[in-house]
Amino acid sequence: MDELRERIAREGRNLGRGILKVDSFINHQVDASLMMAVGHELGRRFSHVGVSKVLTAEISGIAPALTTALALGVPVIYARKTKPITMPENVYRETAPSHTKGHMVELLVSPEVLQRHDRVLIVDDFLATGQTIAALARIVHQSGAALVGIGTVIEKTFEGGRAYLESLYQVPIESLVTITDMSNGLIVFGQ
């Protein structure tokens, strides 16, 4: 996706330790028209798999997941990190390490919104190590629903997440932009 690649090249910042700062247009301040284009493209790429729900983790995954769900005409579910009083006592629960927060985060989904008949597409802003996406996939498995695909906005291929996820799940994995190297302050794009 050329527009996305150009924005990363122009505004993205390599903060070291594999952290790419894109919070001026993706995950703090969101460029709504860019995010609509992201959702349209992810929706196009997964239109053939019969998605009934899009699942993501709060908070950075919500914008691309919402626009993808809109493109597909299905609801979006976001795994919460804290349990509100409105959520039932028994929930689907997993943990995953957060690279940017530096600790484990808990992901919670209510069985009221994710059920065994659902066909789930996981969408997130980044694919790095694959740990958060794998935690979301485990939640899908807990619910008895079917995982039908994984879509991400940016993939950092040098962190091995795709290979990890491919070893666990036989579903299509699509990333709109790939970054192959961030050593020495660089941001090197893949094909």
N, C-alpha and C positions, 0 to 999 in steps of 0.2 A: 504494500500500500504506500504509494509514493508520498502522499500528503503527510502521513504519519512519520515516515522516514525523514522527510525534510524538517518536520517540527523537532524531532529528536536531535537531528544534526545541529539545528539552529539554537534550541533552547535547553536540550538535555545537558546535564552536568555529571561527569564521572566523579563521584565522591571518594573513590578508592574502596577497597575490600569488596568489589563487585556491586556496589550500590550505584544505581543510575537514578539521578534526581530528575523527575519529569512532573513535578507537582505544580508547575505553572499551567499545565494543559491536560493532565490525565488524572492525578489522584490527590489533589488538594483543591486547586482551582481547575474546573473542568471546562474545556472548550466544547460547548454543546454541539456545534455543527460537526466538529471532528469526531466526537463520540457517536453522533448519529451515523456518520459514514462508517465508523468502526462496527457498529451494530449491524448495519446493512450488509457489510462484507462478511462478517461472521455468520449472519443469518443465511446469506447466500450459500456459504460453504457447507452449512449443516442442514440445508432445506430438505435433503433427501433421507435423513435418518429418523424422521418421525418424532421429533422432540415434543414432549408435553409440558415440561418445566425446565427452566434454566436455574441453576444453582451456583451461588458464589459465596465468598466470605466477606463479611463487612470489614472495612468500609471501602477500601480501594477498588474492589471488584464490582461494586454496585453499579457504577455508571456504565461500564461496557456490558454487564449482564443485563441491565434494564433495556438498553437500546437493542441488544441482540434479541431479547424476549419480545420487544415491540416489533422487530422485523419478522419474527417467526409467529407472532400472534398468540403467544403463550404467557403464563404468569412467570414471574421471577421470584425465587426464594433466596434470601441471604442468611447464611449461618451467622447467628449472633455470637458475640464474645462474652456477653453477660446475660444471665437469665432474668427476663422481666417477670413480674408477678402474673402477667397474663398468660404465660407459657405453662402448659401442664407439668405436673411433677416429673413424669417419665418422659425423657426426650432422647433423641439421638445425640450422642456426645463423642467428640474426638479431640485430640490435641495435636498441635503442629508447632514446630519452631518458627519464630518470626525473625528473619534476618535483620530487618530494620529496627525491630523493638529489642532484640537481643535476649528474648526469653520465650518460653512456651506460651502459646495462646490456646484457649479452649474454644471450640466451635460447637454450637448448639442449634439443632433444628427440631421443631415440633412435629410429632407424627400427624398432627392435624393438617399440615400442608404438604407433607411428602409421604406418599403412599405406594403400596406395592404395584399398582397398575401404572405408575408414572414411568416415562421414558425421559431420562435426565441428561441435559447438556451442561457440563461444568464450564463456566467462563470466569476468567480472572485477568487482572491487569498484567501480571508477570508469570512466566514459567522460568524458574531458576533451578532449584534443586528438585522441585516437584513435590515437596513435603506437604504443603498446604492443599494442593490439588488432590494428593493421595488421601489426606484426611477427609476431604469432602467426598471422595469416591467411597471411602469406608462408611460414611454416613449413608450414602445411596445404598450400599450393600446391606447395612443394618435395617433399612426400611423395606428391603425386598424389591425395590424399584430396579429398573435397568439403566445402567450407564450407557449412553449411546454416542458420546463424544466429549472432547475437551478442546476448548478454544481459548486462546490468550492473545492479548494485544502485543506484548513484547516477550520474546524468548531470548534468554541469555544461554546460548548453546554450550558455552564453556563450563557451565555448572552441572551439566549432565542430567537435568530433570526429564528431558524427553526419553532418554534411554531407560531411566528408572521407571517412568510411567508405562512405557511400551513393554517392559518386562512384567508388569502387573496386569495390564488391561489391554484387551484386543479391540480398541476403539480408535476411530480417526482422531488425530491430534493436529490442530491447525493453529499457527501463529502468524499474525499479520506482518510482523517485522522480527527478524532475527539479528542478534548481536553476537559476534563470534569472539570478540576480544575486548577487554577493558583494561589491559595492563598498561602501565606507564601513562595513565591519564587519557588513553585513547577510547574512542567509541567506534569500533569496526563493525560494519554491517555485513550480514551474510547475503546470499542471493535472494 
